[in-house]
Amino acid sequence: MKLYTRRGDTGETDLFGSGRVPKDHLRVEAYGAVDELNATLGLCAAATGEADLREFVQSLQRSLFELGAYLATPEARHRDATGMHEPGDAVIAALEACIDGFEAELPPLERFVLPGGTPSAAAFHLARTVCRRAERRTVALGRVESLAPNAVRYLNRLSDLLFVLARVANHRVGVPDIEWEGRKA
């Protein structure tokens, strides 16, 4: 099987079980941003020297792949038949528990933090901003097509987690967060 099909040469792509749409369709924008986030998480995994963070990030990548498949499958009957579902409440609760657990490692936040520090922390900050873009694209799609609210909730919570992971990446190697000198958090 060849990697290229030439089917996208006219600016259209296939959705799972639902025909073709332009490559700039809101649905393609949403799952494309999730794919970009997944690739950025790959950068995070490669940048960290912490085995537990690398393993954890890879679990997030698997979960994001499932979210991307959900977003790429507009018809509920096709999602049901293929098992491509939105993140469940338990997945979101697990993200919240992870945030709480990782935050327990950190000193309290007193000011806003500038992205940076170690290469690993900088990668997590980049992933956080890409996650926010994926969230915005998913919100935009949800305005015109039916989406489960947990798709947006998952991305919102994940961006919070990525912020915490950036701080953890700095803290574990003794690099202080770069605080913004303006207003307090």
Secondary structure as UniProt FT lines:
FT   TURN            7..10
FT   STRAND          12..14
FT   TURN            16..17
FT   STRAND          20..22
FT   TURN            23..24
FT   HELIX           26..47
FT   HELIX           51..71
FT   HELIX           76..82
FT   HELIX           89..103
FT   TURN            104..105
FT   STRAND          111..114
FT   HELIX           119..144
FT   HELIX           149..172
FT   TURN            173..174
FT   STRAND          178..184
//
